[in-house]
Amino acid sequence: MKVINTSGKRKRALAKARLIEGSGQIRINSQSLDTYQPEFARLRISEPLKIADEAFKKVDIAVSTSGGGWQGQAEAARLAIARALVKYDKKLKERFLKYDRHLLIADVRRREAYKPNDSKARAARQFSKR
């Protein structure tokens, strides 16, 4: 039995996917993908599955997410699932990259740090010359 472990990151969110041969069940944080809310997150997560067509019907995927918000977690889960499917079936890589590069390559943008003696990351403190 083939077991594949992958991970995906988006902003502060982290997702770990475990793919094993099975009957096509997808679970996110022990919850079935069919009942996962919000709906937009469910649709985002299911994108690599729709592109993979028949390849994912032979495997079970369990994803655990932590950190960040619901949207970051959905993006991280999508990345982890796509990476696991590519490790399972190498032919999917070209299809995923053609559809959306971020299915396999993480978005490295992160929150900018606050600067010393300033109010925000880029905004300087206000001052008056009186």
GUTORTOR-989589 format. One record per atom (N, C-alpha, C, CB): x, y, z; residue in one letter. Coordinates in pm, whole numbers, padded with zeros to 5 digits, always signed. Glycine has a CB too. Layout:
XYZA ...
! end
This chain:
+00085-00119+00000M +00000+00000+00000M +00088+00125+00000M -00096+00000+00123M +00060+00216-00091K +00139+00336-00109K +00083+00450-00022K +00142+00378-00259K +00169+00510+00062V +00128+00623+00146V +00213+00743+00107V +00143+00591+00299V +00147+00856+00078I +00217+00978+00037I +00180+01090+00133I +00183+01016-00110I +00280+01157+00189N +00259+01271+00278N +00314+01397+00210N +00328+01249+00416N +00231+01502+00206T +00274+01630+00149T +00223+01742+00237T +00223+01647+00002T +00274+01863+00213S +00227+01978+00289S +00214+02099+00196S +00322+02010+00406S +00134+02195+00239G +00116+02318+00164G +00103+02434+00261G -00008+02310+00072G +00153+02551+00220K +00146+02670+00305K +00085+02785+00228K +00286+02708+00357K +00013+02870+00298R -00039+02994+00241R -00051+03093+00356R -00177+02973+00169R +00023+03204+00347K +00030+03302+00456K +00065+03230+00586K -00104+03379+00470K -00021+03235+00687R +00007+03169+00814R -00053+03029+00823R -00044+03253+00928R -00125+02987+00721A -00194+02857+00723A -00102+02745+00676A -00320+02862+00635A -00116+02629+00739L -00038+02511+00705L -00134+02394+00688L +00070+02480+00814L -00115+02316+00582A -00199+02198+00558A -00109+02078+00531A -00297+02221+00438A -00142+01967+00594K -00068+01842+00573K -00166+01741+00515K -00003+01789+00706K -00129+01685+00400A -00215+01588+00332A -00152+01449+00338A -00241+01630+00185A -00236+01349+00360R -00192+01209+00361R -00278+01134+00260R -00205+01144+00505R -00213+01078+00158L -00282+01008+00051L -00252+00858+00063L -00240+01063-00089L -00359+00777+00068I -00344+00632+00069I -00442+00573-00032I -00367+00572+00212I -00411+00456-00083E -00501+00391-00178E -00631+00355-00108E -00437+00267-00240E -00744+00383-00175G -00874+00359-00113G -00988+00377-00211G -00893+00452+00005G -01097+00440-00160S -01220+00446-00239S -01259+00587-00284S -01332+00388-00160S -01173+00687-00265G -01203+00821-00313G -01260+00915-00209G -01298+00813-00424G -01237+00888-00081Q -01287+00977+00025Q -01187+01090+00048Q -01311+00899+00158Q -01240+01213+00059I -01157+01330+00088I -01206+01387+00220I -01163+01437-00028I -01116+01402+00317R -01152+01456+00447R -01062+01574+00482R -01144+01348+00555R -01124+01683+00527I -01050+01800+00570I -01078+01816+00720I -01092+01930+00489I -00974+01808+00802N -00989+01814+00948N -01096+01715+00997N -01025+01957+00993N -01091+01592+00952S -01183+01484+00988S -01326+01508+00942S -01183+01464+01137S -01347+01603+00854Q -01481+01636+00803Q -01482+01608+00652Q -01518+01787+00833Q -01588+01547+00605S -01599+01514+00462S -01599+01642+00378S -01728+01433+00435S -01535+01636+00263L -01528+01753+00175L -01668+01797+00130L -01440+01723+00052L -01762+01702+00118D -01898+01735+00075D -01969+01828+00172D -01980+01608+00058D -01935+01822+00301T -02003+01903+00402T -01917+02019+00451T -02043+01817+00519T -01797+02035+00394Y -01705+02140+00440Y -01761+02277+00408Y -01565+02122+00374Y -01753+02368+00503Q -01802+02505+00486Q -01687+02601+00511Q -01920+02535+00582Q -01686+02720+00452P -01779+02778+00357P -01768+02715+00217P -01754+02927+00347P -01870+02738+00137E -01878+02675+00006E -01763+02715-00085E -02011+02709-00059E -01722+02843-00078F -01611+02889-00162F -01484+02810-00132F -01587+03040-00140F -01460+02783-00004A -01342+02704+00035A -01352+02562-00021A -01327+02700+00189A -01472+02505-00015R -01494+02370-00067R -01465+02365-00217R -01639+02325-00039R -01510+02466-00290L -01487+02471-00434L -01338+02487-00466L -01566+02586-00497L -01268+02570-00388R -01124+02590-00408R -01048+02460-00384R -01071+02701-00315R -01083+02390-00277I -01014+02266-00241I -01040+02158-00345I -01058+02219-00102I -01159+02158-00405S -01194+02051-00499S -01139+02073-00640S -01344+02038-00506S -01077+02189-00667E -01022+02216-00801E -00924+02110-00848E -00954+02351-00802E -00821+02073-00769P -00729+01970-00819P -00797+01835-00840P -00614+01954-00722P -00903+01808-00765L -00974+01681-00780L -01051+01677-00912L -01070+01659-00662L -01108+01791-00951K -01181+01798-01077K -01086+01784-01196K -01259+01931-01087K -00967+01842-01185I -00869+01833-01294I -00814+01690-01303I -00754+01934-01271I -00797+01624-01188A -00739+01490-01185A -00836+01385-01239A -00699+01453-01043A -00964+01417-01252D -01066+01325-01303D -01068+01192-01228D -01044+01300-01451D -01025+01086-01294E -01035+00951-01239E -00924+00914-01142E -01037+00851-01351E -00813+00986-01144A -00697+00949-01062A -00730+00950-00912A -00581+01045-01090A -00814+01044-00868F -00839+01055-00724F -00947+00958-00676F -00879+01196-00689F -01020+00893-00764K -01124+00799-00722K -01066+00669-00664K -01215+00766-00840K -00935+00648-00684K -00869+00527-00633K -00795+00553-00503K -00773+00473-00736K -00799+00678-00451V -00723+00712-00330V -00810+00783-00227V -00602+00800-00366V -00771+00770-00101D -00831+00846+00008D -00732+00954+00048D -00869+00755+00130D -00782+01075+00070I -00695+01186+00111I -00748+01244+00241I -00688+01296+00000I -00659+01253+00341A -00692+01315+00469A -00604+01438+00485A -00673+01214+00588A -00666+01553+00505V -00592+01679+00518V -00618+01737+00656V -00632+01780+00407V -00512+01781+00724S -00529+01853+00850S -00471+01992+00833S -00460+01777+00969S -00549+02094+00868T -00505+02232+00851T -00496+02301+00986T -00601+02309+00758T -00407+02399+00994S -00394+02477+01117S -00340+02615+01082S -00301+02406+01221S -00369+02711+01167G -00318+02847+01150G -00393+02925+01044G -00172+02843+01116G -00376+03057+01048G -00436+03143+00946G -00588+03146+00954G -00395+03097+00810G -00649+03192+00846G -00794+03200+00837G -00848+03091+00746G -00838+03336+00785G -00979+03090+00726W -01040+02982+00647W -00994+02985+00502W -01192+02992+00653W -00970+03104+00447Q -00931+03113+00308Q -00786+03067+00289Q -00948+03257+00257Q -00698+03106+00378G -00560+03060+00372G -00551+02909+00390G -00476+03131+00478G -00634+02856+00480Q -00635+02711+00502Q -00683+02638+00378Q -00723+02676+00622Q -00783+02695+00309A -00834+02632+00187A -00726+02630+00078A -00960+02707+00136A -00653+02741+00064E -00546+02748-00035E -00433+02650-00001E -00490+02891-00044E -00400+02640+00127A -00295+02548+00169A -00337+02403+00146A -00260+02571+00318A -00463+02371+00174A -00515+02236+00153A -00515+02201+00004A -00657+02222+00211A -00552+02297-00078R -00553+02279-00224R -00413+02247-00274R -00608+02405-00295R -00314+02318-00224L -00175+02297-00262L -00126+02159-00218L -00086+02405-00202L -00159+02120-00095A -00116+01991-00042A -00180+01875-00119A -00150+01980+00107A -00309+01887-00152I -00379+01782-00226I -00319+01768-00367I -00531+01814-00235I -00297+01882-00433A -00241+01877-00569A -00102+01815-00569A -00234+02018-00629A -00020+01848-00471R +00115+01791-00463R +00109+01640-00438R +00196+01859-00351R +00016+01597-00354A +00001+01454-00327A -00043+01379-00452A -00100+01430-00212A -00137+01436-00527L -00184+01371-00650L -00074+01362-00755L -00304+01446-00707L +00011+01464-00762V +00121+01461-00858V +00223+01354-00819V +00190+01599-00867V +00248+01338-00687K +00339+01232-00644K +00280+01095-00676K +00368+01243-00494K +00147+01085-00668Y +00079+00958-00698Y +00079+00928-00847Y -00066+00962-00645Y +00052+01031-00929D +00044+01014-01075D +00118+01131-01141D -00106+01006-01123D +00236+01107-01192K +00323+01213-01248K +00262+01283-01369K +00457+01153-01288K +00170+01217-01439K +00111+01277-01560K +00026+01399-01530K +00026+01173-01632K -00017+01415-01404L -00104+01527-01369L -00030+01660-01359L -00173+01498-01238L +00102+01656-01343K +00179+01778-01321K +00157+01881-01431K +00327+01746-01312K +00164+01838-01556E +00147+01930-01669E +00008+01991-01670E +00173+01857-01801E -00093+01909-01640R -00233+01959-01637R -00252+02064-01529R -00332+01842-01615R -00196+02037-01410F -00208+02131-01299F -00140+02263-01330F -00149+02070-01171F -00019+02258-01384L +00055+02380-01416L -00015+02460-01525L +00197+02347-01459L -00077+02392-01619K -00149+02461-01727K -00273+02532-01672K -00190+02360-01837K -00341+02469-01575Y -00462+02528-01517Y -00428+02647-01426Y -00540+02422-01437Y -00340+02621-01327D -00303+02727-01233D -00170+02690-01170D -00413+02747-01124D -00073+02776-01185R +00061+02752-01134R +00061+02732-00982R +00153+02867-01171R -00031+02799-00912H -00035+02791-00765H -00092+02660-00712H -00115+02906-00712H -00128+02569-00801L -00168+02436-00755L -00046+02358-00706L -00239+02360-00867L +00071+02388-00761L +00192+02313-00724L +00301+02401-00663L +00247+02244-00844L +00298+02530-00690I +00401+02620-00641I +00339+02716-00541I +00468+02698-00758I +00396+02719-00420A +00339+02800-00312A +00355+02949-00339A +00406+02764-00178A +00259+03026-00293D +00264+03171-00299D +00346+03216-00179D +00120+03237-00300D +00464+03274-00203V +00558+03303-00094V +00534+03438-00026V +00699+03299-00147V +00433+03512-00069R +00410+03642-00007R +00368+03624+00138R +00302+03722-00084R +00426+03704+00225R +00394+03700+00368R +00365+03842+00415R +00511+03636+00450R +00310+03850+00535R +00279+03978+00594R +00407+04054+00626R +00194+03959+00721R +00409+04182+00593E +00529+04263+00619E +00536+04301+00766E +00529+04389+00530E +00655+04301+00822A +00675+04331+00964A +00660+04480+00990A +00813+04283+01010A +00613+04512+01111Y +00606+04652+01153Y +00748+04703+01173Y +00522+04668+01282Y +00774+04831+01139K +00905+04890+01156K +00913+04961+01293K +00936+04989+01040K +01032+04971+01349P +01046+05037+01480P +00999+05182+01475P +01192+05031+01527P +00930+05224+01577N +00881+05362+01594N +00784+05407+01486N +00996+05456+01597N +00721+05313+01417D +00618+05347+01320D +00487+05282+01363D +00658+05300+01176D +00377+05332+01307S +00248+05280+01348S +00211+05152+01274S +00141+05385+01325S +00253+05140+01148K +00221+05021+01070K +00344+04980+00990K +00101+05046+00975K +00329+04879+00904A +00443+04827+00829A +00502+04933+00737A +00401+04706+00748A +00418+05010+00671R +00469+05111+00577R +00437+05253+00619R +00412+05087+00441R +00326+05273+00688A +00285+05409+00725A +00374+05463+00837A +00138+05411+00769A +00431+05582+00815A +00512+05646+00920A +00418+05720+01015A +00617+05744+00858A +00468+05746+01136R +00386+05821+01232R +00365+05964+01182R +00454+05822+01372R +00249+06017+01218Q +00220+06155+01179Q +00299+06251+01266Q +00069+06185+01189Q +00335+06365+01207F +00402+06466+01288F +00362+06603+01235F +00558+06448+01286F +00380+06702+01321S +00345+06838+01286S +00466+06926+01310S +00222+06888+01367S +00491+07024+01221K +00610+07110+01233K +00578+07239+01305K +00668+07140+01096K +00490+07235+01402R +00456+07358+01473R +00545+07380+01589R +00314+07355+01518R 
! end
